[in-house]
C-alpha cells in the first residue's frame, strides 16, 4: 500500500499527496470523491474497489500559502535532477555553489545548482570564468509555490491522471 494519491481541494486545487490508505479513509468517511483510479484494485474483507489515484474533497479547505524551502531535494527538483554543467542525469548528484562560499557566495536559490560529482570536482572552488565551464540554466528562485512539495510536483507532472490537475510552471524542468 505504498501508492500515492493526489488530494484536490473542493475547487480542484492540488492540496496534498497522501498514501492510498489515507485516501481510502477519506472516501469511506464520505469526505472525498474519487476522480481517477489506478489500474489495480484494493481487496478488503467485504468489498473490492479500484485504488484511487486522484481524490477531491467535498468541502473547501483553507490553507495559508506555504513557503518554498531551500533544500537539497528542492534544488534537485528545480534543476530536473540533471547536472547543470554537463547535462547528465546521474545518481550521485551534489550541490554546487556557483560563487564559492570562500568568495562570499551564500546558500541561496540564485547560487546553488545541481552538479554531478565529476563536474563538481572539476569546478572545485573556482568561479565559472576560471574553469571555462558554463551553466545550462541560470539558477533562480522558482516563481511559484505549490501546495505539494516540489519533488512530488515534479514526479506528479509525469503521472497522466495527475497532470490534468497540476498547474504548469515554465521554470520547472520535467
N, C-alpha and C positions, 0 to 999 in steps of 0.2 A: 504494500500500500504506500509506496514512495512516489506516487503520482501527484504532480502539482496541478492545481486548478486556479484559473483566473477568476477573481471575485470582482464583479462590477457593482457600482452604486446603482440606485434606482434610476438615475439619469444616464446610465451606460458608461459612466466614467470609471476607468480602472482604479480600484481601491487597493487591492492586495493580491498576493499569491499565497494560497494555503494548500495544505495537503488534502488528499482525497477524503480522508476520514472526517476532517472538519467540514468539508463541502457537503458530504452526505448528511452530517448532523444538521447543517443549515437547511437543506432541502427537506429532511424528515420532520424538522420542527416547524416547517411552513414559513421560514424566514427568507427563503431564496427559491428562485425558479431556475431550472436547467435550460440553458440556451444551446449548448453544444455538448456532445458526448464523445468519449474516446471510442476506439473500435473494440474494446473488450468490456465484459460485464463484471459486476460485483455480485457475489453469491452470499446471501445472508441465510438465516435459519428458515425463513418462510417466504422469502422473495428474491427474485433475480432481477437486477436492474442494470442499465447501461451506466458506466462510470462517467460522471460529468467532467467536462473539460473547461467549460465556462458557465458560471452561475451569476444571476443578477439578483441583488437584494430587493425585497418587496417594499422596504421603507428606506427613505433617504438618510444617509449617514453624513453628518457634517464633520469635517476634519480640517484642522489648520494645515496650511501648505507646508510640507516638510522641507527641511534643509537638505541640500545635496552635499553630503560629507565627502571630504577628500580622503581617499584611502587607496591602498594598492589595487583593490578589486575595482573601484570606480574608475581609476585611471586606465587600467587594463580594458575595461568595458568601453570607455570613451574612445580608446585607440583601436578597438576591434580585435584585441588580443593578437596584434601584429606589431613586429618591431618597426619603429618609426624611422629607422635608418636604412635597413636593407629590405624591408617589406615581407620578411618571412614570418610565418606563424610557427613559433617554437614552443616547446613545453617548458623550457627553463627561462621564462621571461623575468626581467628585472625592471626596476625603475631607474631612470637616469635623470639627473639634473642637467638641463640644457646649459645653464650657467652654474658651474660647480659651486658647492657650498663654501669652499675655501675662498672663492672670489665674490662672495656675497649673495649667491643665488639661494633663494629660500625654497621650502617645500610648499609650493603653491601650484594651482592649476596651470598657470602660464609658464611654469618652469619644469614640470615633470612630464616625461614621456615614457612609453613602453619601449624597452630595448631587449634584444637577445643578449646572452652573456658575451658572445663574441664581439658584437658591436659596442657593448658597454665597456669591455676591456680595451678595445681599440681606441675609443674616445677617451677613456680614463678620466682624469680631472682637468681636461683642457677645454677651451672654447671651441665651438664649431669651426671658426675661422682658422684655428691652428691645426685642425685634423683633416681638412678637405672632405668632411662629411656633410651631408645635407639631410634635413628632415623631410619626410613625405608630407606631413601636415604640421602646421604650427600649432603648438598646444594652446588651448584656451579653456576657460571655464564653460561648461555646457550652458546654453541659454535657457534651459528648461529645468523643471524639477518634477519628475514623475512621482506619483504616489508610491509606485512599486520601486524597489531598488533598481539601480542602473544595470547591474549584471542580469537580473531577472527580466528587465525590459529588453535588453539586447537578445537574450535567449528566447523571449516570448515573441519577438518580431519574426523569428524563424518558424513559429508554430502557425499553421494556416488558419485555424479557428481563432486564435488569439489576435492575429494581425488585423482582423476586422475592427477590433475594439481599441487597439493601442494607437495613440496618435503618432504621426510620422514627424520626426525631427531631423532636419538636414544635417546637423553636426554630429550625428551618431553613425558610426561605421559598422554595418552588419557583417 
